[in-house]
């Protein structure tokens, strides 16, 4: 079954770099054409361009900002009781030389939601619930979590 990332879309993102506390922000995917992703990431109040790749058959995503390289895998959780498809990306990141944290590694999680049936494929009817990261980043995206600037 082909599952595509929702485009355009806005995702809540949480990152932990070098064992330091979580950083909250947003990722926007503006377009995906020929597996190439264009969008922006925003951790400090100003969107920064990102460019990368989406491989649909493996559900793998990679993108770069001027400060970090991100890589992750997409999971889908359908909840028919609330007619919602949860999109969740978990991955690793590496801070680039242009960052004050150059050379550090970390992890990240991003999530967004769509009405069930969007994003390709039929509802998956999974009985498991998504990991807590899906709810925390979703809460951030919707303003329920205190945004640290």
C-alpha positions in Angstrom: 0.0 0.0 0.0 1.4 3.4 -1.0 1.3 6.0 1.8 2.3 9.5 1.0 3.2 12.4 3.2 0.4 15.0 3.4 1.4 18.0 1.3 1.3 20.8 2.1 1.5 20.0 5.8 2.6 21.5 9.1 4.2 19.2 11.7 5.1 19.6 15.4 8.7 18.6 16.0 10.7 17.9 19.2 14.5 17.3 19.2 17.0 16.3 21.7 20.6 17.1 20.8 23.7 16.0 22.6 21.7 14.9 25.6 20.4 18.5 26.1 16.7 19.2 26.9 14.1 19.0 24.2 13.7 21.8 21.7 10.2 22.4 20.2 9.3 23.7 16.8 7.5 23.2 13.5 8.3 21.7 10.2 6.4 22.6 7.1 6.4 20.5 4.0 5.6 22.7 1.1 6.0 20.2 -1.8 7.3 16.8 -2.8 8.1 16.4 -6.5 10.1 13.5 -7.9 10.9 12.4 -4.3 12.4 15.9 -3.5 11.1 17.7 -0.4 11.0 21.5 -0.1 9.8 23.2 3.1 11.0 24.9 6.2 11.8 24.3 9.9 11.3 26.7 12.7 12.8 26.3 16.2 13.4 29.9 17.1 10.7 32.0 15.5 12.1 32.3 12.0 11.5 29.6 9.3 14.7 28.2 7.8 14.5 26.4 4.4 14.9 22.7 4.2 15.6 20.5 1.2 15.6 16.7 1.1 14.2 13.4 -0.1 11.2 11.2 0.5 11.4 7.5 -0.4 7.8 6.3 -0.4 8.3 2.6 -0.6 10.5 2.5 2.5 8.8 5.5 4.2 12.2 7.1 4.7 12.7 10.8 4.8 16.0 12.9 4.8 16.3 16.6 4.8 18.9 19.3 5.5 18.7 22.8 7.0 21.7 25.1 7.1 22.3 23.9 10.7 21.5 20.2 10.8 20.8 17.0 8.8 17.7 15.0 9.7 16.8 11.4 8.8 13.8 9.4 9.9 11.1 6.9 9.1 7.3 7.4 8.8 4.8 5.4 10.8 1.0 5.7 10.4 -1.6 5.2 13.1 -5.3 5.2 12.1 -7.9 5.9 14.8 -11.3 5.3 13.3 -13.0 6.3 16.6 -11.9 9.9 16.0 -11.6 9.6 12.2 -7.9 10.6 12.4 -4.8 9.4 10.7 -1.7 10.1 12.8 1.6 10.6 10.8 4.7 10.2 13.0 8.3 10.5 11.9 11.1 9.3 14.3 14.7 9.8 13.5 18.3 11.0 14.1 19.9 14.3 13.5 23.5 15.6 13.1 24.4 19.2 13.8 26.5 20.8 11.0 29.5 23.0 11.3 27.4 26.1 10.9 25.7 25.3 14.3 26.9 26.3 17.7 26.4 22.6 18.5 28.5 21.3 15.6 29.2 17.6 15.6 26.5 16.8 18.1 24.0 14.0 17.4 20.4 13.7 18.6 17.0 12.3 18.0 13.8 13.9 16.8 10.1 13.1 16.4 7.5 15.0 14.4 3.8 14.5 13.9 0.8 15.7 12.1 -2.8 14.5 11.7 -5.2 14.3 8.9 -8.8 13.0 8.5 -8.8 9.3 8.1 -8.2 8.2 4.5 -6.0 11.2 3.5 -2.4 10.5 2.7 -3.0 7.5 0.4 -4.3 4.1 1.1 -7.3 2.9 3.0 -7.6 3.0 6.8 -5.2 0.6 8.4 -7.5 -0.2 11.3 -4.6 -0.7 13.8 -5.6 -1.3 17.3 -2.4 0.1 18.8 -2.1 3.7 19.7 0.7 5.9 18.5 3.7 6.6 20.8 3.5 9.5 23.2 5.6 11.6 20.9 2.7 11.9 18.5 0.5 13.4 21.2 3.2 15.8 22.6 4.2 17.2 19.2 0.6 17.4 18.2 -0.2 19.4 21.4 2.7 21.7 20.6 1.5 22.2 17.1 -2.0 23.1 18.4 -0.7 25.4 21.1 -1.3 23.3 24.1 2.4 23.0 25.1 4.3 26.0 26.4 6.6 27.1 23.5 10.1 28.0 24.6 11.7 30.6 22.4 
